[in-house]
Structures are given as C-alpha cells and as structure tokens.
Amino acid sequence: MTNIPEDRDRLAALAKAYDGDAARRDKGRLEWRRDLIDEWSGRLAPRARILELGAGTGQASAHLAGAGFEMLALDLSPGNVAKCRRRGLAAAVGDMGRIGEVDDPSFNPPYDAAFAINALIHFPKAQLDGALTSIHRVLLPGAPLLFTLWSGESSEGTWDTDWCDPPRFFSFYDDAEARRLEFSAFDLVRFRALDNSDAAGLHSLVFELRAR
C-alpha cells in the first residue's frame, strides 16, 4: 500500500465501501472494544454527552447509551448512520476531518468527551493531527478523547485486496512511530498497545488524550 488518493476520492470510496458492508457489520459484536470503552467511560461523569466518531452501525454507542450516557453517533457512511438510527440512537452523517461542516439537527456540540475506535486509520498520516484538531473544535476544554490505530508494518494507502468494494484507504503505524506522534490541540494522557492481534498480525494502539 503506497498510493494516497485525493481526499474527495478517499472519502467517497470509504462511504461507498461501508454502505455496502453495513448489513454484515450490523451483526458484529463489540468484543475487545467493550472492555476498552467501559474502562474509559467509567472515568466520565454520569450522563456525560459523548460523541462517537466513525461509529459504524452503532454497537458501541448503543452500549454506552444503555449505561446512561447521552450519545451522538457520527459516521461517514449513510448506510451505517441508518443502522445507528434503527438502534434508536441519535446519529449524523459527517467527516470528522471537517466536523464543522456537519449539518444535522442531532449534532449539537460541544461534547463532554469523544472516542474513535479504528476510525482515524482511514486518514493519511500527514492529516492525522489536522483531523484531531477538527474534533477538538466540538469538545469542551479538558474533554477526554479516546482513539485507536492499527499497529503493524508502517504503511499507508489503498488496500487492494480489501473485501470491501471499493477498497478502503488505511494508515498502519509501527509502535515506535506511534509513540512519536504529537498533537497540536491535545495533551497525551496515556498510550498503550493491546494484546489483540488479528489474523494479519495487527494489534491496536490506544491513545487517551485531553483537550487543551
């Protein structure tokens, strides 16, 4: 993977790919994500307003809504957002990298906290900090942000053997590279690697940040 498409093409391909995969993903389970978000959300105030970024079909948002949090699920894919709404969630279509352009009455910033599980992996590495700065604009000062990246052999580009159609863009980070990341609008609170390797040998890198 070495090709970096234009933003318009990358976003359009992602939305189409996830629209086409929404029915399959809607049957998925939280698995390792459950413990991760439970640990993180356990440090939030009761009934905090949380923004999930790249929410997919809404399993994580539904889980936290059931724990009493006020959720907004944001996703680039209209198909995913439709699945979120069928779960009874407030949900909106939008690009987290241009979050100021989200136009939906359910999107009502600022939020107390936000999280993005395996969503920022779809940004080119040079755009990661810009995407985080975009997210920062809709959070309260001091708000916590949780996100994950995939660790493996460092690369970025369209995954030509992807099962989704069209193939999606991914950025993969090796652990040392991820530890060197710097954030313009956030302070790093905690960084760790999870022991959740998949069939491709990838594992999750977990970042806990706090908005300045």
Phi, psi and omega in degrees: 000111180225351186270135178243107183286165172299149184306315182301317180290320180298313182292319180296319179294319179297313180300316180293319180298315182285330171302314183290338183257003187298318182297318178294315182294331182295342179267359184284167179244162182290324181050234185297338181292332182300308181298322181297311183284332177293317178298315182292312183290339178295345178262003180268160176292147176304141178063023176301150177270116187242137176255118172264127184255129186066053191286351183061225182265010164096012182299316182291317178297319179296321178299315181286327175299322178294339177270003174102002179276152176268114190252146164232120180262120180247132179210152180287336187267119174302326178296318176296316181298322177298320177295320177301315182294327177293338175278000181086015182269147165289129186210151182216148175274132178182159177262118181295341177284344176225056191292338177292346181267358179295126183236087181207133183297338179281344179274109190223074180288165006274158181252155180284335185195163178209156174212154182216104180263115178055042178244320180289352174294347182267006175259140169304147184303323180293344181256359184299310182295325177295321177295319178294323177294323175299314179298320181305327184294342182248016178246152174289153175304135180082002182293139176280144175230127176250132172211159178235150170236163174264133176257140177183208174293129184299125180194165171206142179152182179282131181277098189292339179260017179302144175284343178280154179231117001284165179299145182268157173272137177226148166243124176248141184239138168278163188300317182295319178299316181296323180294338181272355182297141177237151187232126185287328189245001184226156169256139178282125178263319184202141174228137178202160174253137178268151176267071182226044183302139178260189184297336180271001180082014179271148173223165186271140171253128187249127178243129172244118184242167173225131183294136177282000000 
